[in-house]
């Protein structure tokens, strides 16, 4: 049981050392993720449309 308690004490000590991001940092990171996801989705959608149209022309 002493090892378990020591583990949780060490976890708490490590969590106090963490430098948490500010709200502005999180918001800007979320914006980057959303915009890049939309861009990738549009590119993949366009490629899918292109390949589907090409296959319909061939077959």
N, CA, C and O atoms as a GROMACS GRO file, in nm:
protein
  236
    1UNK      N    1   0.082  -0.120   0.000
    1UNK     CA    2   0.000   0.000   0.000
    1UNK      C    3   0.087   0.126   0.000
    1UNK      O    4   0.047   0.229  -0.054
    2UNK      N    5   0.203   0.117   0.060
    2UNK     CA    6   0.293   0.233   0.065
    2UNK      C    7   0.340   0.270  -0.075
    2UNK      O    8   0.357   0.388  -0.107
    3UNK      N    9   0.361   0.167  -0.160
    3UNK     CA   10   0.405   0.196  -0.296
    3UNK      C   11   0.295   0.267  -0.375
    3UNK      O   12   0.324   0.356  -0.456
    4UNK      N   13   0.171   0.228  -0.352
    4UNK     CA   14   0.059   0.292  -0.422
    4UNK      C   15   0.047   0.438  -0.380
    4UNK      O   16   0.030   0.525  -0.465
    5UNK      N   17   0.056   0.464  -0.252
    5UNK     CA   18   0.049   0.602  -0.202
    5UNK      C   19   0.167   0.684  -0.254
    5UNK      O   20   0.150   0.801  -0.290
    6UNK      N   21   0.285   0.624  -0.260
    6UNK     CA   22   0.401   0.693  -0.314
    6UNK      C   23   0.383   0.727  -0.461
    6UNK      O   24   0.423   0.834  -0.507
    7UNK      N   25   0.322   0.634  -0.533
    7UNK     CA   26   0.295   0.657  -0.674
    7UNK      C   27   0.205   0.779  -0.693
    7UNK      O   28   0.234   0.866  -0.776
    8UNK      N   29   0.096   0.786  -0.616
    8UNK     CA   30   0.004   0.899  -0.630
    8UNK      C   31   0.068   1.030  -0.586
    8UNK      O   32   0.038   1.135  -0.643
    9UNK      N   33   0.154   1.027  -0.486
    9UNK     CA   34   0.224   1.148  -0.444
    9UNK      C   35   0.317   1.196  -0.555
    9UNK      O   36   0.325   1.316  -0.583
   10UNK      N   37   0.388   1.103  -0.619
   10UNK     CA   38   0.476   1.139  -0.729
   10UNK      C   39   0.398   1.192  -0.848
   10UNK      O   40   0.442   1.285  -0.916
   11UNK      N   41   0.283   1.133  -0.875
   11UNK     CA   42   0.198   1.182  -0.984
   11UNK      C   43   0.154   1.326  -0.957
   11UNK      O   44   0.159   1.410  -1.047
   12UNK      N   45   0.113   1.353  -0.835
   12UNK     CA   46   0.074   1.489  -0.798
   12UNK      C   47   0.188   1.587  -0.812
   12UNK      O   48   0.170   1.699  -0.860
   13UNK      N   49   0.308   1.544  -0.771
   13UNK     CA   50   0.425   1.632  -0.782
   13UNK      C   51   0.457   1.662  -0.928
   13UNK      O   52   0.492   1.775  -0.962
   14UNK      N   53   0.444   1.562  -1.014
   14UNK     CA   54   0.472   1.583  -1.157
   14UNK      C   55   0.366   1.674  -1.220
   14UNK      O   56   0.399   1.759  -1.303
   15UNK      N   57   0.241   1.657  -1.181
   15UNK     CA   58   0.134   1.741  -1.236
   15UNK      C   59   0.150   1.887  -1.195
   15UNK      O   60   0.110   1.977  -1.269
   16UNK      N   61   0.207   1.912  -1.079
   16UNK     CA   62   0.231   2.051  -1.039
   16UNK      C   63   0.341   2.114  -1.122
   16UNK      O   64   0.348   2.237  -1.131
   17UNK      N   65   0.429   2.035  -1.182
   17UNK     CA   66   0.537   2.087  -1.266
   17UNK      C   67   0.491   2.121  -1.408
   17UNK      O   68   0.560   2.192  -1.481
   18UNK      N   69   0.374   2.070  -1.446
   18UNK     CA   70   0.326   2.088  -1.583
   18UNK      C   71   0.294   2.235  -1.608
   18UNK      O   72   0.231   2.300  -1.524
   19UNK      N   73   0.337   2.286  -1.723
   19UNK     CA   74   0.302   2.420  -1.765
   19UNK      C   75   0.181   2.407  -1.857
   19UNK      O   76   0.194   2.369  -1.973
   20UNK      N   77   0.064   2.440  -1.804
   20UNK     CA   78  -0.059   2.424  -1.880
   20UNK      C   79  -0.072   2.539  -1.980
   20UNK      O   80  -0.032   2.651  -1.950
   21UNK      N   81  -0.127   2.511  -2.100
   21UNK     CA   82  -0.142   2.617  -2.200
   21UNK      C   83  -0.250   2.717  -2.158
   21UNK      O   84  -0.344   2.685  -2.085
   22UNK      N   85  -0.233   2.838  -2.207
   22UNK     CA   86  -0.333   2.940  -2.179
   22UNK      C   87  -0.455   2.918  -2.268
   22UNK      O   88  -0.451   2.841  -2.364
   23UNK      N   89  -0.562   2.986  -2.234
   23UNK     CA   90  -0.685   2.974  -2.313
   23UNK      C   91  -0.660   3.016  -2.458
   23UNK      O   92  -0.710   2.952  -2.551
   24UNK      N   93  -0.584   3.124  -2.477
   24UNK     CA   94  -0.555   3.172  -2.612
   24UNK      C   95  -0.477   3.069  -2.693
   24UNK      O   96  -0.502   3.051  -2.812
   25UNK      N   97  -0.382   3.002  -2.629
   25UNK     CA   98  -0.305   2.897  -2.697
   25UNK      C   99  -0.396   2.783  -2.742
   25UNK      O  100  -0.384   2.733  -2.853
   26UNK      N  101  -0.487   2.743  -2.653
   26UNK     CA  102  -0.578   2.634  -2.686
   26UNK      C  103  -0.671   2.673  -2.800
   26UNK      O  104  -0.693   2.594  -2.892
   27UNK      N  105  -0.724   2.794  -2.794
   27UNK     CA  106  -0.817   2.840  -2.898
   27UNK      C  107  -0.745   2.847  -3.033
   27UNK      O  108  -0.802   2.804  -3.134
   28UNK      N  109  -0.624   2.898  -3.036
   28UNK     CA  110  -0.553   2.907  -3.163
   28UNK      C  111  -0.518   2.768  -3.216
   28UNK      O  112  -0.523   2.746  -3.338
   29UNK      N  113  -0.484   2.676  -3.129
   29UNK     CA  114  -0.455   2.539  -3.174
   29UNK      C  115  -0.579   2.472  -3.229
   29UNK      O  116  -0.572   2.400  -3.330
   30UNK      N  117  -0.693   2.494  -3.165
   30UNK     CA  118  -0.818   2.435  -3.214
   30UNK      C  119  -0.854   2.493  -3.351
   30UNK      O  120  -0.900   2.420  -3.439
   31UNK      N  121  -0.832   2.622  -3.369
   31UNK     CA  122  -0.859   2.684  -3.499
   31UNK      C  123  -0.774   2.621  -3.608
   31UNK      O  124  -0.823   2.592  -3.717
   32UNK      N  125  -0.646   2.600  -3.580
   32UNK     CA  126  -0.555   2.538  -3.678
   32UNK      C  127  -0.603   2.398  -3.713
   32UNK      O  128  -0.603   2.360  -3.830
   33UNK      N  129  -0.643   2.321  -3.613
   33UNK     CA  130  -0.689   2.184  -3.637
   33UNK      C  131  -0.816   2.184  -3.721
   33UNK      O  132  -0.828   2.106  -3.815
   34UNK      N  133  -0.912   2.270  -3.688
   34UNK     CA  134  -1.038   2.273  -3.763
   34UNK      C  135  -1.016   2.316  -3.906
   34UNK      O  136  -1.071   2.255  -3.998
   35UNK      N  137  -0.937   2.420  -3.927
   35UNK     CA  138  -0.912   2.469  -4.063
   35UNK      C  139  -0.836   2.365  -4.145
   35UNK      O  140  -0.871   2.341  -4.261
   36UNK      N  141  -0.735   2.304  -4.087
   36UNK     CA  142  -0.660   2.202  -4.163
   36UNK      C  143  -0.746   2.080  -4.192
   36UNK      O  144  -0.732   2.019  -4.298
   37UNK      N  145  -0.836   2.043  -4.101
   37UNK     CA  146  -0.927   1.932  -4.125
   37UNK      C  147  -1.021   1.962  -4.240
   37UNK      O  148  -1.045   1.876  -4.324
   38UNK      N  149  -1.073   2.083  -4.244
   38UNK     CA  150  -1.163   2.122  -4.353
   38UNK      C  151  -1.089   2.121  -4.486
   38UNK      O  152  -1.142   2.073  -4.586
   39UNK      N  153  -0.967   2.173  -4.488
   39UNK     CA  154  -0.890   2.176  -4.612
   39UNK      C  155  -0.862   2.035  -4.663
   39UNK      O  156  -0.878   2.007  -4.782
   40UNK      N  157  -0.820   1.946  -4.574
   40UNK     CA  158  -0.792   1.807  -4.613
   40UNK      C  159  -0.920   1.739  -4.662
   40UNK      O  160  -0.916   1.664  -4.759
   41UNK      N  161  -1.034   1.766  -4.595
   41UNK     CA  162  -1.161   1.706  -4.636
   41UNK      C  163  -1.200   1.752  -4.776
   41UNK      O  164  -1.249   1.673  -4.857
   42UNK      N  165  -1.180   1.879  -4.805
   42UNK     CA  166  -1.212   1.932  -4.939
   42UNK      C  167  -1.122   1.868  -5.044
   42UNK      O  168  -1.169   1.831  -5.152
   43UNK      N  169  -0.994   1.857  -5.015
   43UNK     CA  170  -0.900   1.796  -5.110
   43UNK      C  171  -0.937   1.650  -5.135
   43UNK      O  172  -0.942   1.607  -5.250
   44UNK      N  173  -0.964   1.575  -5.029
   44UNK     CA  174  -1.001   1.434  -5.046
   44UNK      C  175  -1.134   1.419  -5.118
   44UNK      O  176  -1.151   1.328  -5.199
   45UNK      N  177  -1.229   1.507  -5.090
   45UNK     CA  178  -1.357   1.505  -5.161
   45UNK      C  179  -1.340   1.532  -5.308
   45UNK      O  180  -1.403   1.467  -5.392
   46UNK      N  181  -1.254   1.628  -5.342
   46UNK     CA  182  -1.229   1.660  -5.482
   46UNK      C  183  -1.160   1.542  -5.553
   46UNK      O  184  -1.195   1.510  -5.666
   47UNK      N  185  -1.064   1.480  -5.487
   47UNK     CA  186  -0.998   1.363  -5.547
   47UNK      C  187  -1.096   1.248  -5.566
   47UNK      O  188  -1.091   1.179  -5.667
   48UNK      N  189  -1.183   1.227  -5.468
   48UNK     CA  190  -1.283   1.121  -5.479
   48UNK      C  191  -1.376   1.147  -5.597
   48UNK      O  192  -1.407   1.056  -5.673
   49UNK      N  193  -1.420   1.271  -5.611
   49UNK     CA  194  -1.506   1.307  -5.724
   49UNK      C  195  -1.434   1.287  -5.857
   49UNK      O  196  -1.492   1.237  -5.953
   50UNK      N  197  -1.308   1.326  -5.861
   50UNK     CA  198  -1.229   1.311  -5.984
   50UNK      C  199  -1.213   1.164  -6.021
   50UNK      O  200  -1.235   1.126  -6.136
   51UNK      N  201  -1.176   1.080  -5.924
   51UNK     CA  202  -1.157   0.938  -5.953
   51UNK      C  203  -1.289   0.869  -5.986
   51UNK      O  204  -1.293   0.782  -6.073
   52UNK      N  205  -1.397   0.907  -5.918
   52UNK     CA  206  -1.528   0.848  -5.948
   52UNK      C  207  -1.573   0.884  -6.088
   52UNK      O  208  -1.624   0.798  -6.160
   53UNK      N  209  -1.555   1.008  -6.127
   53UNK     CA  210  -1.591   1.051  -6.261
   53UNK      C  211  -1.504   0.980  -6.365
   53UNK      O  212  -1.554   0.939  -6.470
   54UNK      N  213  -1.377   0.966  -6.336
   54UNK     CA  214  -1.286   0.896  -6.428
   54UNK      C  215  -1.326   0.751  -6.446
   54UNK      O  216  -1.323   0.699  -6.558
   55UNK      N  217  -1.363   0.683  -6.338
   55UNK     CA  218  -1.404   0.543  -6.346
   55UNK      C  219  -1.534   0.528  -6.423
   55UNK      O  220  -1.552   0.432  -6.498
   56UNK      N  221  -1.625   0.622  -6.406
   56UNK     CA  222  -1.751   0.615  -6.481
   56UNK      C  223  -1.729   0.635  -6.630
   56UNK      O  224  -1.799   0.576  -6.712
   57UNK      N  225  -1.632   0.718  -6.663
   57UNK     CA  226  -1.601   0.738  -6.807
   57UNK      C  227  -1.537   0.615  -6.866
   57UNK      O  228  -1.562   0.581  -6.982
   58UNK      N  229  -1.453   0.546  -6.789
   58UNK     CA  230  -1.383   0.427  -6.838
   58UNK      C  231  -1.478   0.309  -6.848
   58UNK      O  232  -1.476   0.235  -6.947
   59UNK      N  233  -1.563   0.290  -6.747
   59UNK     CA  234  -1.652   0.174  -6.746
   59UNK      C  235  -1.789   0.221  -6.778
   59UNK      O  236  -1.882   0.141  -6.783
   0.00000   0.00000   0.00000
